[in-house]
């Protein structure tokens, strides 16, 4: 592979992350300064989506867990946390995630926010530290827009990314532990859809069975703890979640899926689903082939975590905190084997995607997420194919000797 001089040299790789980090810090401080009664100028509460987690916890602790799926009741609970907030957020999570947020309302809103975000951020960083170390890498992570976006949104992408990353790091040596992590990821089932594909590709039956048992057990515990009405309300809410995605109640400009790309262009729902399905099938095939034929753990993980955003139509910009993992794995592979033309630009685009996704879609009515994600998946597939070919060649030479 080519290793010629590149514009993204060590000096720029050291300087740019520091500039971005300074910008995020200044923006954060300015945003805090402009808050009034814990809401910004658009009446969005501090922590944004986190207010839903706190409100659901409050309803459950007061014996009304199933009411979290009622938008009017949930909004009243949200105003207990931040009375000035006028933003409306819905709750579509399964009973298993309810168990995660259940203790939050035992704390005041701000304390609960920091407890949840810092603890899940700690898990996220702990898993990433298993992949890379070094000052340059840590500066790139600290200034990664996906990290800051999830922090500002008060969302759970640190937790889901940590679970997915931990599972991918432990599949080979600790299959039961990997299955436990995958089963716990069922708190957001649409983000776990590709794990069965990968596990079947390598015949990891122990991990697959453990994941299924964990997911079912976790769901059952949540249902028993909170009542069967919660499970019924969750299942009934899935239709509302579908409508929210299909008709843009959740802004398509914040959704890096092929479905959102098509809807933003004005494509009818049926055709948007059809085109999304075609791309999703192609992504599934890529994951299957990478896991079936390539033994490089880094490339397997990068393929699965990237393709997840091309399979589910219901993904949002804060979920792109996941991209820290494929970016890290592909960067390590590039440093080890050399770079092909355009690969470092793809990694930079993926690193910037959470920041640029919504502004570009808002200005141009064009969702760039699928283009960047497909480029990242193609880069991974090309490297995995080369690695598999090299392994096959080495095996053939070994047999010949």
Buried (B, 14 or more C-beta within 10 A) or exposed (E): EEEEEEEEEEEEBEEBBEEBBEBBEEEEEEBEEEBEEBBBEEEBBBBBBBBBBBBBBBBBBEEBBBBBBBEEBBBEBBBBBBEBBEBEBBBBBBBBBBBBBBBBBEBEBBEBBEBBBEEBBEBBBEBBEEBBEEEEBBBBBBBBBBBBBBBBBBBBBBBBBBBBBBBBBBBBEBBEBBBBBBBBBBBBBBBBBBBBBBBBBBEBEBBBBBBBEBBEEBBEEBBEBBBEBBBEBBEEBEEBBBEBBBEEEBBBBBBBBBBBBBBBEEBEBEEBBEBBBEBBEBBBEBBBBBBBBBEBEBBBBBBBBBBBBBBBBBBBBBBBBBBBBBBBBBBBBBEEBEBBEEBBEBBBBBBBBBBBBBEBBBEEEEBBBBBBBBBBBEBBBEBBBBBBEEBEEEEEEEEEE
